[in-house]
């Protein structure tokens, strides 16, 4: 069951990375000037969230909502998650601003702020997953996608 959950989450991570690839890649002419940074940040948040759900599943913690996950990240020092709570929260807040307020983000902000925090969250999750004996960990490097954004 644990391996099944982990593999399902790894598939979700890959799916979201593919969507980020699509949104940062070459676009049809009629969408060349469209700013999708709101969805780019939202996808990065979802990838971060899925990494954390993967970690929690390895400890038999069933996450059904963002509130529960946020609470675990803020309180579970035994899972080594507390050290990334601020980084995770920052990505989550940026995604919420994007979804509900229509906030847009420039390339520098995505690379210097969001990517840095995402990498910390991802690396923390990957480390914990490997410590649990999972060797086929998806290590989603999103930097190349963000670097090719025009704006």
C-alpha positions as CSV (number, residue, x, y, z in Angstrom):
1,X,0.0,0.0,0.0
2,X,2.8,2.4,0.9
3,X,4.6,1.8,-2.4
4,X,1.4,2.2,-4.3
5,X,0.8,5.6,-2.7
6,X,4.3,6.7,-3.3
7,X,4.2,5.7,-6.9
8,X,0.9,7.5,-7.3
9,X,2.3,10.6,-5.8
10,X,5.4,10.4,-8.0
11,X,3.1,10.1,-11.0
12,X,1.3,13.3,-9.9
13,X,4.6,15.1,-9.5
14,X,5.7,14.1,-13.0
15,X,2.3,15.2,-14.4
16,X,2.5,18.6,-12.7
17,X,6.1,19.1,-13.9
18,X,4.9,18.3,-17.5
19,X,2.2,21.0,-17.1
20,X,4.8,23.5,-15.9
21,X,6.9,22.5,-18.9
22,X,3.9,23.2,-21.1
23,X,3.1,26.6,-19.5
24,X,6.7,27.8,-19.7
25,X,7.5,26.5,-23.2
26,X,6.8,27.8,-26.7
27,X,3.3,29.0,-27.1
28,X,1.0,29.5,-30.1
29,X,1.1,32.9,-31.6
30,X,-2.2,34.0,-30.1
31,X,-0.9,33.2,-26.5
32,X,2.7,34.6,-26.9
33,X,2.1,37.6,-24.6
34,X,-0.2,35.8,-22.1
35,X,1.2,35.9,-18.5
36,X,0.7,32.5,-16.9
37,X,2.9,33.1,-13.9
38,X,-0.1,32.7,-11.6
39,X,-0.6,29.2,-12.8
40,X,3.2,28.5,-12.8
41,X,3.3,29.4,-9.1
42,X,0.2,27.4,-8.4
43,X,1.7,24.3,-10.1
44,X,4.9,24.7,-8.1
45,X,2.8,24.8,-4.9
46,X,1.0,21.6,-5.9
47,X,4.3,19.9,-6.6
48,X,5.5,20.9,-3.2
49,X,2.3,19.7,-1.6
50,X,2.5,16.3,-3.3
51,X,6.1,15.9,-2.1
52,X,4.9,16.5,1.4
53,X,1.9,14.2,1.0
54,X,4.4,11.5,-0.1
55,X,6.4,12.0,3.1
56,X,3.3,11.8,5.3
57,X,2.1,8.7,3.6
58,X,5.4,7.0,4.5
59,X,4.5,7.6,8.2
60,X,0.9,6.5,7.7
61,X,-0.4,10.0,8.0
62,X,-3.4,10.5,5.7
63,X,-3.6,14.0,4.4
64,X,-7.0,15.1,3.1
65,X,-6.7,18.8,3.1
66,X,-4.2,21.7,3.0
67,X,-5.0,22.7,6.6
68,X,-3.9,19.3,8.0
69,X,-0.8,19.2,5.8
70,X,0.1,22.8,6.9
71,X,-0.4,21.8,10.6
72,X,1.9,18.7,10.2
73,X,4.6,20.7,8.4
74,X,4.5,23.3,11.3
75,X,4.6,20.8,14.1
76,X,6.2,17.5,13.2
77,X,9.9,18.0,14.0
78,X,10.2,14.2,14.2
79,X,9.7,14.2,10.4
80,X,12.2,17.0,10.0
81,X,9.5,19.1,8.3
82,X,9.5,22.0,10.7
83,X,12.7,23.4,9.1
84,X,10.8,24.0,5.8
85,X,7.6,25.3,7.2
86,X,8.3,28.9,6.3
87,X,9.4,28.0,2.8
88,X,6.3,25.9,2.2
89,X,4.1,28.6,3.6
90,X,5.6,31.2,1.4
91,X,4.9,29.1,-1.7
92,X,1.4,28.3,-0.5
93,X,0.7,32.0,0.1
94,X,2.0,33.0,-3.3
95,X,-0.2,30.3,-4.9
96,X,-3.2,31.5,-2.9
97,X,-2.6,35.1,-4.0
98,X,-2.3,33.9,-7.6
99,X,-5.5,31.9,-7.5
100,X,-7.7,34.3,-5.5
101,X,-6.3,37.7,-6.2
102,X,-4.9,37.2,-9.7
103,X,-1.4,38.1,-8.6
104,X,1.3,37.8,-11.3
105,X,5.0,37.1,-10.7
106,X,8.0,38.3,-12.7
107,X,10.8,35.9,-13.7
108,X,13.3,37.2,-11.2
109,X,10.8,36.6,-8.3
110,X,10.0,33.1,-9.6
111,X,13.7,32.2,-9.7
112,X,15.1,34.0,-6.7
113,X,12.2,33.5,-4.3
114,X,9.9,30.7,-5.3
115,X,12.5,28.4,-6.8
116,X,14.8,28.7,-3.8
117,X,12.0,27.8,-1.4
118,X,10.7,25.0,-3.6
119,X,14.2,23.5,-3.8
120,X,14.3,23.4,0.0
121,X,10.9,21.8,0.3
122,X,11.7,19.2,-2.4
123,X,15.2,18.4,-1.0
124,X,13.8,17.9,2.5
125,X,11.1,15.6,1.1
126,X,13.5,13.6,-1.1
127,X,15.9,13.1,1.8
128,X,13.1,11.8,4.1
129,X,11.8,9.5,1.3
130,X,15.2,8.1,0.7
131,X,15.7,7.5,4.4
132,X,12.6,5.4,4.3
133,X,14.3,3.1,1.7
134,X,12.6,4.4,-1.4
135,X,15.3,4.7,-4.1
136,X,13.3,5.6,-7.2
137,X,12.5,9.1,-5.9
138,X,11.3,11.7,-8.4
139,X,13.7,14.7,-8.1
140,X,11.8,17.4,-10.0
141,X,14.2,20.1,-11.2
142,X,12.0,23.0,-12.4
143,X,14.8,25.5,-12.8
144,X,15.2,25.0,-16.5
145,X,11.4,25.7,-17.0
146,X,11.6,28.9,-15.1
147,X,14.7,30.1,-16.8
148,X,13.1,30.0,-20.2
149,X,10.3,32.3,-19.2
150,X,10.4,35.5,-21.4
151,X,9.3,38.0,-18.8
